[in-house]
């Protein structure tokens, strides 16, 4: 029979999976929303239609992973949930308002008169940006151990900008893969510019994280684990450089390799997430609360594990199936 430590590890792994998948999947559709062109001309309007059509079949389902992550935190680590909600109540509320704004704007833009469509496109972009900035701010405070000192808030604000840039980066990579022609070239330029900002953000986190967390410093610079961790910034740098060189050459003949920018940016997300997970293990709240200390009773976790082992595979299968059905270049989004 599984003991508390093993159960806590399983639920922490499931929660980490949900957060990572959410960051990649909802990250790109938030990025697409942030990148919507602001022009009032016909070309910009057509490009906005194509961009939104590229995420139309997926964006709502992508948010399922956020709900799953929060649900797992609540049922498996209620003490950590209370601390997180208490510290991040305001930015979480702002994030929810941004998500609501996106949902309303997405539906209304397709139903209003053409001369009002631009208003809802702007609201969709604003909702995407608000959501991304809120999530980045919450990530920054989490890395700082949920402290509210001026230094922590300053770092959280920088993190907010970094996450918005990261979402724009992966969103532009998605557009390179899903679009053609002038929009694809424009997306490649967006990806290069946001990639530079994202790279600066990654370097900033790598510098600040060990300095503000003594335990992280010891883990990063101890032998032999420090040598293994050194691969994370090296691999990230290589992926940024390779992706930048690929983006310069977009479009390729017969659109060969159009998937590389998205896969490279998603790989950067994965590598950076591994670095954060390694840095804070076994803490679920950095420097405050370990997984074991925050976990529910073993009997409760065993009962909930049965449901999790049913629900999580279903969500995974549905996600893979939906992306398989709507694979290929974006086409006109229609409502029936």
N, C-alpha and C positions, 0 to 999 in steps of 0.2 A: 504494500500500500504506500502511495506517495506521501512523503513527509512535507511539513510546512515549507522547508527550504526549497525543495524541488518544485512544489506547487507555485511558490512565489516566483521562481525563475521562469516557469512556463508562462505564467500570466504576464510577467514583465516582457518576455519574448514576444507574446502575442500583441501586447500594447505597442512595443517597439515596431513590429511589423506594420501595424495599422498606421502609426505616425509616419513611417517612412513612405508607405504606399500613398498616403494622403498627400504628403509633401510633394511627391513626384506628379501624381495625377491631378489633384486639384491645384497644385502649383502651376502647371502649364496652362490650365484654363483661366486661372487668375492672371497669369502673365499675359495671355492673349487679351483679356479685358483691359489691362493697364496700357497695352500697346495700341489700342484702337486709335486710328488717325483722327485728328481733330478738325480736318478740313471740311468745308461745306460743299465742295465741288462734287461732281458726279463720280469721278474716279475714287475719291476717298470714301464716298457712300457705298460704292460697289465693293471696295476692299473691306469695309466694316462688315458688310453682309457676308462676305466670304469667310472672314475671320470668325465671326460668330457661328456660321454654319459648320466650321471645322470642329467646334466644341459642342455643337448642339446635341448630338446623341449621347454625350458623356458627362457634361459638367454637373448635372444634378446627382447622378449616381456616384461621381467621384467623392462627394461630400459624405457618402455613407461611411467612409473610412474614418472621418473625423468623429462621427457619432459613435462608431465602434471603439475608437481609442478612449473617448471620454467615458463611455459605458464601462469599459474594462477597468479604468482607473477608479471609478466609483465603487464597483462591486468587489474588486480585488484588493485595492489599496485605499480604503475610505479615509484613513487618517491623512494620507498624502493629498487626497482629493479636497479635503477641508482646508488644508494649508494653501494649496494652489488657488482654490476659489477665493479664499480670503484675500490673498495677495494680488490676484489678477482679475478681480471682479469687474473693475471699470474697463480695462482693455478688452476683456472677454465680452462685455456688453456691447462695446463699440464694434467688435468683430461681428457679433450677431446682427447688429444693425446694418453693417456692410453687406453681409450675406443676404439679408432680407431685401436690401436695395437692389442687389444684383438679380435676385429671383424675380422681383416685380418688373424691373426694367427689361429683362430678357423676354418676358411674355408680352409686355405692353408694346415694345418696339415693333412687334410683328402685327399688331392689331390697330394701331392708331393711324391717322391720316399721315401722308408722307411728309407734310410740312412740320409735323410734331415729332417725327421719328428721331431727329437729331437730339432732342431733349433726353429721350430715353437712352440713346447711345451714350450720352455724357454721364447719365446716372449709372449706367452699367460700368463705365470706366471708373467713375468715382467710387462705386461700391467695391470694385475689384481692388483699387488702390487702398481704400480704408481697411479692407480685410487683410491685405498683405502687410501693411504697416502695423496693424494690431498684432498679428501673429509674430512679426519680427520683434516687436517691443516685448511681448510675453516671453519669447525665447531668450532675449537679452537679460531680462530679470531672472529667468530661471537659471541661466548660466551663472549669474551673480548670487545665487542662493536665495532668491526672492527678497533680497534686501531693497530698501527704498532710500538709500543714501544718495546724495547728489552724483557721486561717481557711478553708482549702479544705474541711475536714471539716464545719465549721459551715455553710458555704454548701451543701454536698452534702446535709446533713440538712434544710435549708430547701427545697432542690429536691425532696427525697423527698416532703415534705408537699405541695408544689405540684403535682407530677405526680399524686399520689393524688387531689388535688382536681380536677385537669383530667380525669382518667379518670372520676371521679364525675360531672363536668359533662356530658361527652359521653355517658356511660352513661344519665344521667337524660334527656337529649335523645332518646336511642334509645327509652326507655320511653314518653315522651310520644308518639312516632310510632307505637309498636307496641301500645300498650294503650289501654284505655277506662275510663270511669267513675272510681271513687274512686282507683284506682291511678294513673291518668293525672294527676289533680289532685295527688296526693302526689308524683309524679315531677316535676311542674312546680315544686313547692316545693323539692324536693331540688336541682333544676337552678339555681334562683335562689341558694340558699345556697352551693352549691359554686362557682357562677359568680363570686360575690364573692371567695371565697378564691383562685380561679384568677386573677382579674384582679390581685389583690395580688401573686401570684407572678410574673406576666408583668412587672409594673412593677419588681419586685425584680431580675429577671434583666436588664432593660433598664438599670437603674442600676448593678448590680455588674459586668456583663460589660465595659463600656468601662473601668471603673476598674482592674480586675485584668489587663486585656490591652491594653497600649499600642497595639498594632497595630489592635485593634478600635476604640479611641478615635479614632485618626487616620482610620480609614475612615468611622466614623459621623459625624464632625464636620468632614470635609473638603468643600470645594465643588468640583463640584456634586453629588457622590454623596450627601452628607449630606441634601440636599433630597429625593432619591429615597427614602432610607432612612427619612426622617421619616414617610413614608406608612404604614409598618408599624405603629407604635404608634397612629397616628390611625385607621387602618382597624380595628385590633383593638379600640380603645375604642368605635368606632361599632358594631361587631358585638356587643360585650358589652351596650351600652345597648339596641340594638334587640331583642336576644334577651330581655333582662330585661323589656322592655315587652310582648313577645309572651307570655312565660310568665305574666305577671299575668292575662292574658285567657283562659288555658286553662281549660276546653275551649271551642273555637269551635263555632259552629252547624254541624252535619253534619261535624264534625271537620276543617273546612277549615283548612289551614295547619299541621296537626299535625307536618309534616316540617320546619318552619322552625327549631325549636330544635336539632335534630340537624345540619342543614346549616350553621347559623350556627356551632355549636361546632366542627364539622369544618373550616370555613373559617378559624377562629381558629388551629387547629392548623396549617393550611397556611401562613398568613401568618407565624406565629412561626417555623416551620421555615425559611422563606425568609430570615428575618432571621438565624438562626443560620448557615445555609449561606453567606450573603453575608459575615458577620462573619469567618469562619475561612478562607475560600478564599484561597490554594490549599492550606492546611494540612489534613491528615487527622487529625493530632494537634496541637491548638492550640499554636503556638509551638515545636514540636519537630520535626515531620516533615511534609514536603509530599507531595502525591500522587505526584509524579514520583520522589522519593527512596524512597518506600515501595513503589512498584509492582514487580511481577514483571517478568521479561524480556519484551521485546516479542513474541518468538516464542511464549512461553507464553500471553500475553494474546490473541494472534490466534487460537490454537487454542481457548482457552476461550470466546472470543467467539461462536464458532459454536454451542456448546452453550447459552450464555446467551440467544442470539437465538431458540432453539427453546423453552427451558424457560420463560422469563419470559412470553412471549405466552400459552402454555398455561395458566399459573397465572392470568393476568389474565382470560382467557376463562372459565375455570372459576369464578373468583370472581364475575364478572358474572352468569354463568348461574345459580349457586346462589342469589344474592340475587334474581334475577328469578323463580325457581321458588317461593321461600318469601316472596315479597312479601306485604304486607298485615298485618292485625292478628295478634297472637300467639294461637295456639290451644293446646289441651291437648297436652302432649308425651307421646307414647306410645312404648313399647318393644315390639317384636314378636319 
